[in-house]
Structures are given as C-alpha cells and as structure tokens.
C-alpha cells in the first residue's frame, strides 16, 4: 500500500496487532493443532489396533461332505442327513483334517447318533449340534482351531 507524501503511517503501539493478523494467527494455530491431533491419533490407532502385531485370521474350509445316520430315538426309525463344511484358521488345520478324514467322519457320526429328533430340531437344535461338532472336530487339531461349522444341508425324517 502506498502512502501519499503528505500522509505518514500511524505510529505502531508495541504488543498490538491489527485485526487481520490476529485472526490469521489464531486460524493457523487451530489448523496446526488439528493436524497434530489427527496424526497422533492415527498413529495410535495403527499401533494399538493391531494387538501385538497379530496377523488377521484367514479362514479356510474343509468339506466333510454328506453324512447320514439314525437318530437315538428309541423305537422309531428317525434319521438325520447333513452336508457339512468346517471353517478353520489356516492351511495347516485343513491338512490335519484331510489326513484324518475317516476319523473326522466317524466323530461326526458319533455326535449325530447320540442325538434325538427333539434335540436337533429348530434353530436351537442346529446350534447345539454345531457346537458339539465344533468340539468333536476341534479335538483332531494340534495346530489351529475350528472357527465355525456350516451346514450346507440339514434334514431330519
């Protein structure tokens, strides 16, 4: 800004800023604080979000296949037929189950044979069977664990 020769600049008062300088300094401070908080927060989230550097679990599936057997109802000829798939936490558990496939099928049959029709019917019955199968199949694993049991078919008669 040019001053006319007859006008002199206003005397400056020590410690006093004009309004524009005060506002821009305040905005600059707020922006810097927000950026610092975002960077620190993001860093903490990345470090603490990964509990001890664990790798994410990649589920693998092992297909047991179709299994059918009589139920434990005395005096009746009730049976159950399922098609079963097991989710495990990696390739090594799949390999273990493949090596012991006959024993795994036998364990599945033993769990199903011990159930009555009333025990396997409905959502609660299916959940109970899934829990029992998870325990039975998980007993074959020395490396890894069973994450979930999936019924691709579930039929009783």
N, C-alpha and C positions, 0 to 999 in steps of 0.2 A: 504494500500500500504506500503510495507516495504522499508525502505531506507537502502542502503548499509552502512556499518560502516564508510566508507570514505566520504559519501555524507551527507551533512547537509540540512535540509529543508530551503527553501527560506524564507528570512525574510518577515513577513507579514506587509503590509502597512495599517495603520489604515484607515477605511472607504472604502476600496477597496475589492470587492468580485471577485471571479473568475467568468467566463462567465456562467458556468453551474448553479451556484447558483442564478445569476441574472435572467436568463431565467425561471427557475422553480418558483421563487418568483413571477414573472410577470404573469405566467400562473395561478398560484394559486389565485392571486388577481382577475384576469379576471373570473375565474370559480366561485369564491365566489360572485362577483358582479352579474353575470348572474343568479345564483341560487336565490339570494335575490330578484332581479327584477322579476323573474318568480313567486316566492312565493307571493310577494306583489301584483303583477298584477292579479294572480289567485284569491287571497282573495278579491280584489276589485271587480273583475268580479262577483264573487259569491254574494257579498253583494249588489252591485248596480244593478246587473242584475235582481234581484227579486223585483222590485218596491214595497217597503213596506211590504214584506212578503206575497204577494198575492199568492193564490193557483192557479194552472193552471186550466183553464176552461175545463170541461169535457162535451162535447156536448151530449145531449140526444135527442131522436127523438120521436115525436108524429105523428102518422099517421092519417090524416084527412080522407083519403080514396078517393073514386071516387066521383066526383061532376060534374054534367052536368046541363046546363041551356041554355035558349035562350039568344042571344046577343041583344043589344039595337039597332040594325039596323032597321030603320023604313021601313015597307012594305016588309020585307023579313023574311024568316024562317031560319035564321042562328043560330047555337048553338055552344057551347064550352063544351068540356069534358076534365077534368083533373083528375089525381090521384096525391094527394098532401101529402107531408110529411114535417113536420116543425122541425127544429133543435133549441133546447132551451138550456140554460146554467145550466142544473141540473135536479134533480128529482122533486123538488117542482113545477117548471113550468109545467112539464108534468102532474102532479097530478091536477093542477089547470085547465089545458085544458081538461083533462078527465072528470072532474066534470061538465064542461060547454060545453060538446061536441056538444049539439044541437045548442047552441048559436054561437059556433065557425063555424059550418057548415052554419048556416044562414048568418053570416057575410061574409063568403067566397062566398056564392051565391049572396049576395048583391053587392059585388065588381065585380063579373063576369057579372051580369045582367046589370050593368051600362056601360059596355064596348061595343064598336062596333067592327066589324071584323077588320077594319083597325087599331084599337088601340091595338089589341092583336097579330097581325101577325108579324113574324120575330123575330130576337133576341132582338131588342129594345122593341117590344111589350111584349115579355115574361118577360123582365127585369122590365118593368113598372108594369105589373101585379104582379110580385113577390114583388116589393116594396110596392104596395098597400095592398097586402095580409099580408106582414110583419107588417105594421102599424095596420091593422084591427085586426089581431090575437094578436099582442102585447098589444092591449088595454084590453085584458082579464087578463093579468098577473099583479099581485101585487108583486110577488117575481120572480125575474129573468127577462130575456128578450129573444126575438126571435133572434137567430143568423143568420138563413138562412131559406129560403123556397125552397124546392126541388120539381120539377115537375117530377114524375115518368112516367107520360103520359101527353101529351098536344095535343089536337086535336080540330080543328075547321072545320065546314062544313057550 
